[in-house]
Amino acid sequence: MKKKWLQGLLLSILAVILLAGCGKETSTETEKSENETKDVLAQIKEKDKIVFGVKNDTRLFGLKNPSTGEVEGFDIDIAKALAGEILGDETKVEFKEVTSKTRMPLLNNGDIDVIVATMTITEERKKEVDFTDVYFDAGQSLLVKKGSSIKRIDDLKGKTVIAVKGSTSAVNIREKAPDAKVLEFENYAEAFNALKAGQGDALTTDDSILYGMADEDPSYELVGGTFTEEPYGIAVKKGNTALVEELNKALKAIKDSGKYDEIYAKWIKK
């Protein structure tokens, strides 16, 4: 009898422990779910900081200065100006490096709040993220060594064209120049180094980015004009309508005040 009583007591204690554990797990999972679905704008206001995904290898738009360790460029100054409008202080920012390949995964994982990284608005990307209004108009072009026989996109037949993984440029060039070989690299720094090393005959991406490369090394030039339209948008996690509206409002404010024009004139020298 005593043995049965002890067994019953032990079973009761075990049941209480298991129930407590299940309750804790459910609570933790619920909390995690709530954080994941919480409006990103609300999170930004709560932490009083915006985490921007920016490029570190794109001259004029987002490039790390080796002497200061700071990232500088058009996208960086635009991000700071947006933070100034939304949070009242341009210093309430954190910049995390992204590439064309990593920016959307990092956004959707919650590692960053907003992407400002020469990102073209496309219908395909709209399925994964939400975009603001256009903040910069670009167009795809070609960068070649001065004196190259390549003068326009029709001259790429049988040539090797360098592009960056995850970019719309890599997709577009295969469509516009189907007889060319496309060689892809992880980022723009690697791509430009490959061009200078003779691994390709031309490098293709948005003209805005190519201008930065030509500015870095004047022995290279843009040719053939632009053959696509590349409207850049600021991207946020899908479903964050309030954040998109806030960013659009901030973007309009810096354009109306003339600050956008100041930033443009500072970095974009065509």
PyRosetta script that sets phi, psi and omega in degrees:
from pyrosetta import init, pose_from_sequence

init()
pose = pose_from_sequence("MKKKWLQGLLLSILAVILLAGCGKETSTETEKSENETKDVLAQIKEKDKIVFGVKNDTRLFGLKNPSTGEVEGFDIDIAKALAGEILGDETKVEFKEVTSKTRMPLLNNGDIDVIVATMTITEERKKEVDFTDVYFDAGQSLLVKKGSSIKRIDDLKGKTVIAVKGSTSAVNIREKAPDAKVLEFENYAEAFNALKAGQGDALTTDDSILYGMADEDPSYELVGGTFTEEPYGIAVKKGNTALVEELNKALKAIKDSGKYDEIYAKWIKK")
pose.set_psi(1, -47.0)
pose.set_omega(1, 179.3)
pose.set_phi(2, -61.8)
pose.set_psi(2, -38.0)
pose.set_omega(2, -179.9)
pose.set_phi(3, -63.6)
pose.set_psi(3, -43.2)
pose.set_omega(3, -179.8)
pose.set_phi(4, -66.0)
pose.set_psi(4, -37.5)
pose.set_omega(4, -179.8)
pose.set_phi(5, -64.3)
pose.set_psi(5, -41.7)
pose.set_omega(5, 178.8)
pose.set_phi(6, -65.1)
pose.set_psi(6, -40.6)
pose.set_omega(6, 178.3)
pose.set_phi(7, -61.8)
pose.set_psi(7, -41.8)
pose.set_omega(7, 179.5)
pose.set_phi(8, -64.3)
pose.set_psi(8, -40.6)
pose.set_omega(8, 179.5)
pose.set_phi(9, -63.9)
pose.set_psi(9, -43.8)
pose.set_omega(9, 179.3)
pose.set_phi(10, -62.6)
pose.set_psi(10, -41.6)
pose.set_omega(10, 178.9)
pose.set_phi(11, -63.7)
pose.set_psi(11, -39.4)
pose.set_omega(11, 179.1)
pose.set_phi(12, -64.3)
pose.set_psi(12, -43.8)
pose.set_omega(12, 179.0)
pose.set_phi(13, -62.9)
pose.set_psi(13, -43.3)
pose.set_omega(13, 179.4)
pose.set_phi(14, -60.8)
pose.set_psi(14, -42.1)
pose.set_omega(14, -179.5)
pose.set_phi(15, -63.4)
pose.set_psi(15, -40.7)
pose.set_omega(15, 179.2)
pose.set_phi(16, -63.7)
pose.set_psi(16, -42.3)
pose.set_omega(16, 179.3)
pose.set_phi(17, -62.7)
pose.set_psi(17, -44.7)
pose.set_omega(17, -179.8)
pose.set_phi(18, -63.7)
pose.set_psi(18, -42.1)
pose.set_omega(18, 179.2)
pose.set_phi(19, -64.7)
pose.set_psi(19, -39.9)
pose.set_omega(19, 178.8)
pose.set_phi(20, -64.4)
pose.set_psi(20, -41.8)
pose.set_omega(20, 178.7)
pose.set_phi(21, -63.6)
pose.set_psi(21, -43.7)
pose.set_omega(21, 179.5)
pose.set_phi(22, -62.7)
pose.set_psi(22, -40.3)
pose.set_omega(22, -179.8)
pose.set_phi(23, -63.0)
pose.set_psi(23, -41.4)
pose.set_omega(23, 179.8)
pose.set_phi(24, -64.9)
pose.set_psi(24, -42.7)
pose.set_omega(24, -179.5)
pose.set_phi(25, -64.5)
pose.set_psi(25, -42.7)
pose.set_omega(25, -179.9)
pose.set_phi(26, -63.5)
pose.set_psi(26, -41.7)
pose.set_omega(26, 179.6)
pose.set_phi(27, -62.5)
pose.set_psi(27, -44.1)
pose.set_omega(27, 179.7)
pose.set_phi(28, -63.6)
pose.set_psi(28, -44.5)
pose.set_omega(28, -179.9)
pose.set_phi(29, -64.6)
pose.set_psi(29, -39.1)
pose.set_omega(29, 178.8)
pose.set_phi(30, -64.0)
pose.set_psi(30, -43.8)
pose.set_omega(30, 179.3)
pose.set_phi(31, -61.5)
pose.set_psi(31, -43.0)
pose.set_omega(31, 179.2)
pose.set_phi(32, -62.7)
pose.set_psi(32, -43.5)
pose.set_omega(32, 179.7)
pose.set_phi(33, -62.6)
pose.set_psi(33, -40.8)
pose.set_omega(33, 179.9)
pose.set_phi(34, -64.9)
pose.set_psi(34, -39.9)
pose.set_omega(34, 179.2)
pose.set_phi(35, -65.5)
pose.set_psi(35, -38.6)
pose.set_omega(35, -178.7)
pose.set_phi(36, -67.4)
pose.set_psi(36, -35.8)
pose.set_omega(36, -176.4)
pose.set_phi(37, -94.3)
pose.set_psi(37, -5.7)
pose.set_omega(37, -178.7)
pose.set_phi(38, -61.9)
pose.set_psi(38, 138.3)
pose.set_omega(38, 179.9)
pose.set_phi(39, -55.0)
pose.set_psi(39, 129.4)
pose.set_omega(39, -175.9)
pose.set_phi(40, -65.3)
pose.set_psi(40, -35.1)
pose.set_omega(40, 177.4)
pose.set_phi(41, -61.2)
pose.set_psi(41, -40.2)
pose.set_omega(41, 178.1)
pose.set_phi(42, -64.0)
pose.set_psi(42, -38.8)
pose.set_omega(42, 178.0)
pose.set_phi(43, -64.7)
pose.set_psi(43, -41.0)
pose.set_omega(43, 179.5)
pose.set_phi(44, -62.1)
pose.set_psi(44, -45.8)
pose.set_omega(44, -179.6)
pose.set_phi(45, -65.3)
pose.set_psi(45, -35.6)
pose.set_omega(45, -178.9)
pose.set_phi(46, -67.6)
pose.set_psi(46, -43.4)
pose.set_omega(46, -179.3)
pose.set_phi(47, -89.1)
pose.set_psi(47, -9.1)
pose.set_omega(47, 176.8)
pose.set_phi(48, 58.4)
pose.set_psi(48, 43.2)
pose.set_omega(48, -178.6)
pose.set_phi(49, -163.7)
pose.set_psi(49, 145.3)
pose.set_omega(49, 175.1)
pose.set_phi(50, -112.2)
pose.set_psi(50, 127.3)
pose.set_omega(50, 177.0)
pose.set_phi(51, -96.1)
pose.set_psi(51, 110.9)
pose.set_omega(51, -178.3)
pose.set_phi(52, -98.7)
pose.set_psi(52, 137.2)
pose.set_omega(52, 170.3)
pose.set_phi(53, -90.7)
pose.set_psi(53, 119.4)
pose.set_omega(53, -177.1)
pose.set_phi(54, -133.3)
pose.set_psi(54, 160.9)
pose.set_omega(54, 176.6)
pose.set_phi(55, -87.1)
pose.set_psi(55, 147.9)
pose.set_omega(55, 179.5)
pose.set_phi(56, -110.5)
pose.set_psi(56, 0.4)
pose.set_omega(56, -171.7)
pose.set_phi(57, -125.6)
pose.set_psi(57, 15.3)
pose.set_omega(57, -173.5)
pose.set_phi(58, -116.3)
pose.set_psi(58, 98.5)
pose.set_omega(58, -177.3)
pose.set_phi(59, -55.4)
pose.set_psi(59, 138.2)
pose.set_omega(59, -177.4)
pose.set_phi(60, 81.9)
pose.set_psi(60, -25.0)
pose.set_omega(60, -177.8)
pose.set_phi(61, -109.7)
pose.set_psi(61, -46.1)
pose.set_omega(61, 178.6)
pose.set_phi(62, -162.7)
pose.set_psi(62, 100.5)
pose.set_omega(62, -176.4)
pose.set_phi(63, -139.7)
pose.set_psi(63, 131.2)
pose.set_omega(63, -179.7)
pose.set_phi(64, -75.0)
pose.set_psi(64, 125.5)
pose.set_omega(64, 177.6)
pose.set_phi(65, -79.7)
pose.set_psi(65, 116.0)
pose.set_omega(65, -175.8)
pose.set_phi(66, -64.0)
pose.set_psi(66, -25.2)
pose.set_omega(66, -177.8)
pose.set_phi(67, -81.0)
pose.set_psi(67, -27.2)
pose.set_omega(67, -179.1)
pose.set_phi(68, -111.6)
pose.set_psi(68, -20.5)
pose.set_omega(68, -176.5)
pose.set_phi(69, 78.5)
pose.set_psi(69, 2.7)
pose.set_omega(69, -179.3)
pose.set_phi(70, -94.1)
pose.set_psi(70, 147.8)
pose.set_omega(70, 176.0)
pose.set_phi(71, -87.6)
pose.set_psi(71, 133.5)
pose.set_omega(71, -175.7)
pose.set_phi(72, -130.9)
pose.set_psi(72, 152.4)
pose.set_omega(72, 175.4)
pose.set_phi(73, 147.6)
pose.set_psi(73, 178.9)
pose.set_omega(73, -178.3)
pose.set_phi(74, -58.0)
pose.set_psi(74, -49.5)
pose.set_omega(74, -179.3)
pose.set_phi(75, -62.0)
pose.set_psi(75, -36.4)
pose.set_omega(75, -178.9)
pose.set_phi(76, -65.8)
pose.set_psi(76, -46.0)
pose.set_omega(76, -179.5)
pose.set_phi(77, -68.7)
pose.set_psi(77, -34.5)
pose.set_omega(77, 175.9)
pose.set_phi(78, -64.4)
pose.set_psi(78, -43.8)
pose.set_omega(78, 179.4)
pose.set_phi(79, -60.4)
pose.set_psi(79, -44.5)
pose.set_omega(79, 179.4)
pose.set_phi(80, -62.5)
pose.set_psi(80, -41.8)
pose.set_omega(80, -180.0)
pose.set_phi(81, -64.3)
pose.set_psi(81, -38.6)
pose.set_omega(81, 177.8)
pose.set_phi(82, -65.1)
pose.set_psi(82, -42.2)
pose.set_omega(82, 177.9)
pose.set_phi(83, -62.5)
pose.set_psi(83, -36.9)
pose.set_omega(83, 178.4)
pose.set_phi(84, -61.9)
pose.set_psi(84, -38.2)
pose.set_omega(84, 178.8)
pose.set_phi(85, -73.4)
pose.set_psi(85, -41.0)
pose.set_omega(85, -174.5)
pose.set_phi(86, -80.5)
pose.set_psi(86, -41.5)
pose.set_omega(86, -175.9)
pose.set_phi(87, -110.7)
pose.set_psi(87, -3.8)
pose.set_omega(87, 178.3)
pose.set_phi(88, 79.4)
pose.set_psi(88, 9.5)
pose.set_omega(88, -176.9)
pose.set_phi(89, -156.8)
pose.set_psi(89, 117.3)
pose.set_omega(89, -177.4)
pose.set_phi(90, -67.5)
pose.set_psi(90, -14.6)
pose.set_omega(90, -178.7)
pose.set_phi(91, -86.9)
pose.set_psi(91, -6.9)
pose.set_omega(91, -178.0)
pose.set_phi(92, -83.9)
pose.set_psi(92, 59.5)
pose.set_omega(92, -178.0)
pose.set_phi(93, -134.5)
pose.set_psi(93, 156.0)
pose.set_omega(93, 170.0)
pose.set_phi(94, -136.3)
pose.set_psi(94, 133.6)
pose.set_omega(94, -179.2)
pose.set_phi(95, -109.4)
pose.set_psi(95, 129.1)
pose.set_omega(95, 175.8)
pose.set_phi(96, -120.2)
pose.set_psi(96, 136.7)
pose.set_omega(96, -176.7)
pose.set_phi(97, -70.2)
pose.set_psi(97, 135.4)
pose.set_omega(97, 173.0)
pose.set_phi(98, -133.1)
pose.set_psi(98, 162.5)
pose.set_omega(98, 170.7)
pose.set_phi(99, -122.2)
pose.set_psi(99, 175.2)
pose.set_omega(99, 177.9)
pose.set_phi(100, -58.7)
pose.set_psi(100, -31.2)
pose.set_omega(100, -177.1)
pose.set_phi(101, -80.8)
pose.set_psi(101, -35.0)
pose.set_omega(101, -171.7)
pose.set_phi(102, -97.9)
pose.set_psi(102, -14.2)
pose.set_omega(102, -169.9)
pose.set_phi(103, -62.3)
pose.set_psi(103, -43.1)
pose.set_omega(103, -179.2)
pose.set_phi(104, -71.8)
pose.set_psi(104, -42.1)
pose.set_omega(104, 175.3)
pose.set_phi(105, -59.1)
pose.set_psi(105, -41.3)
pose.set_omega(105, 179.5)
pose.set_phi(106, -65.7)
pose.set_psi(106, -36.6)
pose.set_omega(106, 177.4)
pose.set_phi(107, -66.1)
pose.set_psi(107, -49.0)
pose.set_omega(107, -176.6)
pose.set_phi(108, -71.5)
pose.set_psi(108, -20.7)
pose.set_omega(108, 175.4)
pose.set_phi(109, -82.3)
pose.set_psi(109, -9.6)
pose.set_omega(109, -179.0)
pose.set_phi(110, 85.5)
pose.set_psi(110, 10.2)
pose.set_omega(110, 179.5)
pose.set_phi(111, -73.6)
pose.set_psi(111, -25.8)
pose.set_omega(111, 176.9)
pose.set_phi(112, -134.2)
pose.set_psi(112, 158.3)
pose.set_omega(112, -179.6)
pose.set_phi(113, -93.3)
pose.set_psi(113, -37.2)
pose.set_omega(113, -171.0)
pose.set_phi(114, -144.0)
pose.set_psi(114, 142.4)
pose.set_omega(114, 174.7)
pose.set_phi(115, -104.2)
pose.set_psi(115, 123.2)
pose.set_omega(115, 168.7)
pose.set_phi(116, -128.1)
pose.set_psi(116, 88.0)
pose.set_omega(116, -169.0)
pose.set_phi(117, -153.8)
pose.set_psi(117, 63.3)
pose.set_omega(117, 177.6)
pose.set_phi(118, 42.1)
pose.set_psi(118, 48.9)
pose.set_omega(118, -173.9)
pose.set_phi(119, -100.9)
pose.set_psi(119, 116.8)
pose.set_omega(119, -179.5)
pose.set_phi(120, -74.3)
pose.set_psi(120, 135.4)
pose.set_omega(120, 176.2)
pose.set_phi(121, -76.8)
pose.set_psi(121, 121.4)
pose.set_omega(121, 176.3)
pose.set_phi(122, -133.0)
pose.set_psi(122, 158.3)
pose.set_omega(122, 179.0)
pose.set_phi(123, -63.4)
pose.set_psi(123, -36.2)
pose.set_omega(123, 179.8)
pose.set_phi(124, -64.6)
pose.set_psi(124, -44.1)
pose.set_omega(124, -179.3)
pose.set_phi(125, -69.7)
pose.set_psi(125, -28.5)
pose.set_omega(125, 178.9)
pose.set_phi(126, -63.7)
pose.set_psi(126, -18.8)
pose.set_omega(126, 177.7)
pose.set_phi(127, -74.4)
pose.set_psi(127, -22.5)
pose.set_omega(127, -175.6)
pose.set_phi(128, -106.6)
pose.set_psi(128, -30.0)
pose.set_omega(128, -177.8)
pose.set_phi(129, -137.9)
pose.set_psi(129, 167.7)
pose.set_omega(129, 173.6)
pose.set_phi(130, -106.7)
pose.set_psi(130, 140.7)
pose.set_omega(130, -178.4)
pose.set_phi(131, -112.0)
pose.set_psi(131, 152.9)
pose.set_omega(131, 170.8)
pose.set_phi(132, -82.7)
pose.set_psi(132, -173.0)
pose.set_omega(132, 170.0)
pose.set_phi(133, -63.7)
pose.set_psi(133, 164.0)
pose.set_omega(133, 178.2)
pose.set_phi(134, -64.4)
pose.set_psi(134, 133.0)
pose.set_omega(134, 177.1)
pose.set_phi(135, -112.4)
pose.set_psi(135, -8.7)
pose.set_omega(135, 176.4)
pose.set_phi(136, -159.7)
pose.set_psi(136, 133.9)
pose.set_omega(136, 178.3)
pose.set_phi(137, -101.8)
pose.set_psi(137, 121.2)
pose.set_omega(137, 178.4)
pose.set_phi(138, -127.3)
pose.set_psi(138, 176.9)
pose.set_omega(138, 177.0)
pose.set_phi(139, -152.9)
pose.set_psi(139, 144.9)
pose.set_omega(139, -176.9)
pose.set_phi(140, -72.9)
pose.set_psi(140, 140.1)
pose.set_omega(140, -178.9)
pose.set_phi(141, -144.3)
pose.set_psi(141, -169.1)
pose.set_omega(141, -177.9)
pose.set_phi(142, -126.5)
pose.set_psi(142, 140.0)
pose.set_omega(142, 174.8)
pose.set_phi(143, -114.9)
pose.set_psi(143, 128.3)
pose.set_omega(143, -179.3)
pose.set_phi(144, -137.8)
pose.set_psi(144, 164.2)
pose.set_omega(144, 173.7)
pose.set_phi(145, -67.7)
pose.set_psi(145, 138.1)
pose.set_omega(145, 177.9)
pose.set_phi(146, -57.6)
pose.set_psi(146, 133.9)
pose.set_omega(146, -177.3)
pose.set_phi(147, 95.6)
pose.set_psi(147, -3.3)
pose.set_omega(147, 179.7)
pose.set_phi(148, -63.4)
pose.set_psi(148, 150.2)
pose.set_omega(148, 177.2)
pose.set_phi(149, -75.0)
pose.set_psi(149, -12.6)
pose.set_omega(149, 178.8)
pose.set_phi(150, -80.8)
pose.set_psi(150, 117.3)
pose.set_omega(150, -179.5)
pose.set_phi(151, -118.4)
pose.set_psi(151, -19.7)
pose.set_omega(151, -179.2)
pose.set_phi(152, -155.4)
pose.set_psi(152, 173.6)
pose.set_omega(152, -174.8)
pose.set_phi(153, -63.8)
pose.set_psi(153, -27.5)
pose.set_omega(153, 179.3)
pose.set_phi(154, -67.5)
pose.set_psi(154, -17.1)
pose.set_omega(154, -178.6)
pose.set_phi(155, -85.1)
pose.set_psi(155, 3.3)
pose.set_omega(155, -175.5)
pose.set_phi(156, -85.7)
pose.set_psi(156, -4.6)
pose.set_omega(156, -178.9)
pose.set_phi(157, -56.9)
pose.set_psi(157, 124.2)
pose.set_omega(157, 179.6)
pose.set_phi(158, 77.9)
pose.set_psi(158, 2.2)
pose.set_omega(158, -179.6)
pose.set_phi(159, -97.9)
pose.set_psi(159, 164.8)
pose.set_omega(159, 176.0)
pose.set_phi(160, -102.9)
pose.set_psi(160, 124.5)
pose.set_omega(160, -178.5)
pose.set_phi(161, -112.9)
pose.set_psi(161, 131.4)
pose.set_omega(161, -179.2)
pose.set_phi(162, -94.3)
pose.set_psi(162, 136.6)
pose.set_omega(162, 178.1)
pose.set_phi(163, -142.5)
pose.set_psi(163, 176.4)
pose.set_omega(163, -179.0)
pose.set_phi(164, -109.3)
pose.set_psi(164, 136.8)
pose.set_omega(164, -179.9)
pose.set_phi(165, -60.0)
pose.set_psi(165, 139.1)
pose.set_omega(165, 176.5)
pose.set_phi(166, 82.0)
pose.set_psi(166, 1.5)
pose.set_omega(166, -178.6)
pose.set_phi(167, -95.5)
pose.set_psi(167, 155.3)
pose.set_omega(167, 174.9)
pose.set_phi(168, -67.5)
pose.set_psi(168, -25.4)
pose.set_omega(168, -178.8)
pose.set_phi(169, -60.6)
pose.set_psi(169, -39.8)
pose.set_omega(169, 179.7)
pose.set_phi(170, -64.6)
pose.set_psi(170, -37.4)
pose.set_omega(170, 178.1)
pose.set_phi(171, -70.0)
pose.set_psi(171, -47.1)
pose.set_omega(171, -176.5)
pose.set_phi(172, -62.5)
pose.set_psi(172, -41.2)
pose.set_omega(172, -174.9)
pose.set_phi(173, -68.2)
pose.set_psi(173, -31.1)
pose.set_omega(173, 177.2)
pose.set_phi(174, -67.3)
pose.set_psi(174, -31.6)
pose.set_omega(174, 178.9)
pose.set_phi(175, -79.9)
pose.set_psi(175, -42.3)
pose.set_omega(175, -175.5)
pose.set_phi(176, -79.6)
pose.set_psi(176, -28.3)
pose.set_omega(176, -179.0)
pose.set_phi(177, -134.1)
pose.set_psi(177, 70.3)
pose.set_omega(177, -174.6)
pose.set_phi(178, -63.4)
pose.set_psi(178, -18.9)
pose.set_omega(178, -179.1)
pose.set_phi(179, -92.2)
pose.set_psi(179, 3.4)
pose.set_omega(179, 178.5)
pose.set_phi(180, -96.3)
pose.set_psi(180, 153.1)
pose.set_omega(180, 175.0)
pose.set_phi(181, -90.7)
pose.set_psi(181, 132.4)
pose.set_omega(181, -179.1)
pose.set_phi(182, -107.4)
pose.set_psi(182, 126.0)
pose.set_omega(182, 179.9)
pose.set_phi(183, -115.0)
pose.set_psi(183, 119.9)
pose.set_omega(183, -173.8)
pose.set_phi(184, -106.4)
pose.set_psi(184, 143.7)
pose.set_omega(184, 178.0)
pose.set_phi(185, -125.9)
pose.set_psi(185, 165.7)
pose.set_omega(185, -174.2)
pose.set_phi(186, -69.2)
pose.set_psi(186, -35.2)
pose.set_omega(186, -177.1)
pose.set_phi(187, -150.1)
pose.set_psi(187, 176.2)
pose.set_omega(187, -174.4)
pose.set_phi(188, -71.0)
pose.set_psi(188, -32.6)
pose.set_omega(188, 178.4)
pose.set_phi(189, -62.5)
pose.set_psi(189, -47.0)
pose.set_omega(189, 178.6)
pose.set_phi(190, -63.9)
pose.set_psi(190, -40.1)
pose.set_omega(190, -178.2)
pose.set_phi(191, -63.9)
pose.set_psi(191, -45.5)
pose.set_omega(191, -178.9)
pose.set_phi(192, -68.0)
pose.set_psi(192, -38.6)
pose.set_omega(192, 176.5)
pose.set_phi(193, -62.5)
pose.set_psi(193, -37.1)
pose.set_omega(193, 178.5)
pose.set_phi(194, -65.8)
pose.set_psi(194, -39.6)
pose.set_omega(194, 177.5)
pose.set_phi(195, -63.4)
pose.set_psi(195, -45.7)
pose.set_omega(195, -179.5)
pose.set_phi(196, -66.2)
pose.set_psi(196, -26.4)
pose.set_omega(196, 178.9)
pose.set_phi(197, -84.6)
pose.set_psi(197, -1.2)
pose.set_omega(197, 177.5)
pose.set_phi(198, 83.4)
pose.set_psi(198, 17.1)
pose.set_omega(198, 179.8)
pose.set_phi(199, -77.7)
pose.set_psi(199, -12.3)
pose.set_omega(199, 178.2)
pose.set_phi(200, -148.6)
pose.set_psi(200, 166.4)
pose.set_omega(200, -178.5)
pose.set_phi(201, -95.0)
pose.set_psi(201, -22.2)
pose.set_omega(201, -179.6)
pose.set_phi(202, -154.5)
pose.set_psi(202, 156.8)
pose.set_omega(202, 175.4)
pose.set_phi(203, -119.8)
pose.set_psi(203, 134.2)
pose.set_omega(203, -179.4)
pose.set_phi(204, -122.7)
pose.set_psi(204, 134.1)
pose.set_omega(204, 171.1)
pose.set_phi(205, -168.9)
pose.set_psi(205, -165.4)
pose.set_omega(205, -179.7)
pose.set_phi(206, -66.1)
pose.set_psi(206, 143.9)
pose.set_omega(206, -178.5)
pose.set_phi(207, -58.6)
pose.set_psi(207, -32.8)
pose.set_omega(207, -179.7)
pose.set_phi(208, -60.4)
pose.set_psi(208, -38.3)
pose.set_omega(208, 179.5)
pose.set_phi(209, -76.1)
pose.set_psi(209, -38.9)
pose.set_omega(209, -180.0)
pose.set_phi(210, -65.7)
pose.set_psi(210, -34.2)
pose.set_omega(210, 176.5)
pose.set_phi(211, -58.9)
pose.set_psi(211, -37.0)
pose.set_omega(211, 178.1)
pose.set_phi(212, -65.0)
pose.set_psi(212, -39.4)
pose.set_omega(212, 179.3)
pose.set_phi(213, -68.5)
pose.set_psi(213, -42.1)
pose.set_omega(213, 178.9)
pose.set_phi(214, -66.7)
pose.set_psi(214, -31.5)
pose.set_omega(214, 177.2)
pose.set_phi(215, -69.0)
pose.set_psi(215, -35.2)
pose.set_omega(215, 178.9)
pose.set_phi(216, -71.4)
pose.set_psi(216, -40.0)
pose.set_omega(216, -179.1)
pose.set_phi(217, -135.1)
pose.set_psi(217, 97.8)
pose.set_omega(217, -176.2)
pose.set_phi(218, -64.5)
pose.set_psi(218, -4.3)
pose.set_omega(218, 177.3)
pose.set_phi(219, -79.5)
pose.set_psi(219, -1.0)
pose.set_omega(219, 176.7)
pose.set_phi(220, -115.3)
pose.set_psi(220, 151.6)
pose.set_omega(220, -178.2)
pose.set_phi(221, -144.2)
pose.set_psi(221, 158.2)
pose.set_omega(221, 175.3)
pose.set_phi(222, -86.7)
pose.set_psi(222, 139.7)
pose.set_omega(222, 178.6)
pose.set_phi(223, -134.5)
pose.set_psi(223, 158.4)
pose.set_omega(223, 171.4)
pose.set_phi(224, 80.6)
pose.set_psi(224, 4.2)
pose.set_omega(224, -178.1)
pose.set_phi(225, 65.8)
pose.set_psi(225, -155.7)
pose.set_omega(225, 178.5)
pose.set_phi(226, -109.4)
pose.set_psi(226, 144.9)
pose.set_omega(226, -179.4)
pose.set_phi(227, -123.4)
pose.set_psi(227, 9.9)
pose.set_omega(227, 172.1)
pose.set_phi(228, -145.7)
pose.set_psi(228, 167.4)
pose.set_omega(228, 170.4)
pose.set_phi(229, -107.3)
pose.set_psi(229, 129.0)
pose.set_omega(229, -176.1)
pose.set_phi(230, -126.4)
pose.set_psi(230, 80.2)
pose.set_omega(230, 178.7)
pose.set_phi(231, -76.2)
pose.set_psi(231, 120.5)
pose.set_omega(231, -179.1)
pose.set_phi(232, -82.9)
pose.set_psi(232, 137.9)
pose.set_omega(232, 175.9)
pose.set_phi(233, -127.7)
pose.set_psi(233, 159.7)
pose.set_omega(233, 174.2)
pose.set_phi(234, -92.9)
pose.set_psi(234, 127.2)
pose.set_omega(234, -173.1)
pose.set_phi(235, -107.2)
pose.set_psi(235, 143.3)
pose.set_omega(235, 174.8)
pose.set_phi(236, -133.4)
pose.set_psi(236, 166.5)
pose.set_omega(236, -179.8)
pose.set_phi(237, -60.7)
pose.set_psi(237, 139.5)
pose.set_omega(237, -176.8)
pose.set_phi(238, -51.4)
pose.set_psi(238, 134.8)
pose.set_omega(238, 175.5)
pose.set_phi(239, 92.7)
pose.set_psi(239, -2.2)
pose.set_omega(239, -178.6)
pose.set_phi(240, -92.1)
pose.set_psi(240, 66.9)
pose.set_omega(240, -176.8)
pose.set_phi(241, -60.4)
pose.set_psi(241, -41.2)
pose.set_omega(241, -178.6)
pose.set_phi(242, -61.4)
pose.set_psi(242, -38.4)
pose.set_omega(242, -179.9)
pose.set_phi(243, -70.1)
pose.set_psi(243, -40.5)
pose.set_omega(243, 177.3)
pose.set_phi(244, -59.6)
pose.set_psi(244, -45.9)
pose.set_omega(244, -179.9)
pose.set_phi(245, -62.2)
pose.set_psi(245, -40.5)
pose.set_omega(245, 179.9)
pose.set_phi(246, -66.5)
pose.set_psi(246, -40.7)
pose.set_omega(246, 178.8)
pose.set_phi(247, -67.1)
pose.set_psi(247, -41.2)
pose.set_omega(247, 178.1)
pose.set_phi(248, -63.4)
pose.set_psi(248, -40.5)
pose.set_omega(248, 177.8)
pose.set_phi(249, -62.5)
pose.set_psi(249, -43.2)
pose.set_omega(249, 179.4)
pose.set_phi(250, -67.2)
pose.set_psi(250, -40.1)
pose.set_omega(250, 179.2)
pose.set_phi(251, -62.5)
pose.set_psi(251, -43.1)
pose.set_omega(251, 178.1)
pose.set_phi(252, -63.5)
pose.set_psi(252, -39.5)
pose.set_omega(252, -178.8)
pose.set_phi(253, -63.4)
pose.set_psi(253, -43.2)
pose.set_omega(253, -178.4)
pose.set_phi(254, -74.2)
pose.set_psi(254, -24.2)
pose.set_omega(254, 174.7)
pose.set_phi(255, -74.5)
pose.set_psi(255, -44.4)
pose.set_omega(255, -179.5)
pose.set_phi(256, -64.3)
pose.set_psi(256, -33.3)
pose.set_omega(256, -177.8)
pose.set_phi(257, -80.3)
pose.set_psi(257, -13.2)
pose.set_omega(257, -177.6)
pose.set_phi(258, 92.3)
pose.set_psi(258, -5.3)
pose.set_omega(258, -178.8)
pose.set_phi(259, -65.0)
pose.set_psi(259, -38.2)
pose.set_omega(259, 178.9)
pose.set_phi(260, -59.2)
pose.set_psi(260, -45.8)
pose.set_omega(260, -179.7)
pose.set_phi(261, -62.0)
pose.set_psi(261, -36.5)
pose.set_omega(261, 177.9)
pose.set_phi(262, -63.5)
pose.set_psi(262, -44.9)
pose.set_omega(262, 179.6)
pose.set_phi(263, -64.9)
pose.set_psi(263, -42.0)
pose.set_omega(263, 179.6)
pose.set_phi(264, -60.7)
pose.set_psi(264, -48.5)
pose.set_omega(264, -178.4)
pose.set_phi(265, -63.8)
pose.set_psi(265, -31.1)
pose.set_omega(265, -179.4)
pose.set_phi(266, -67.1)
pose.set_psi(266, -39.3)
pose.set_omega(266, -171.4)
pose.set_phi(267, -109.4)
pose.set_psi(267, -35.7)
pose.set_omega(267, -173.7)
pose.set_phi(268, -96.7)
pose.set_psi(268, 98.4)
pose.set_omega(268, -177.4)
pose.set_phi(269, -115.2)
pose.set_psi(269, 93.3)
pose.set_omega(269, -177.5)
pose.set_phi(270, -90.8)
pose.dump_pdb("model.pdb")
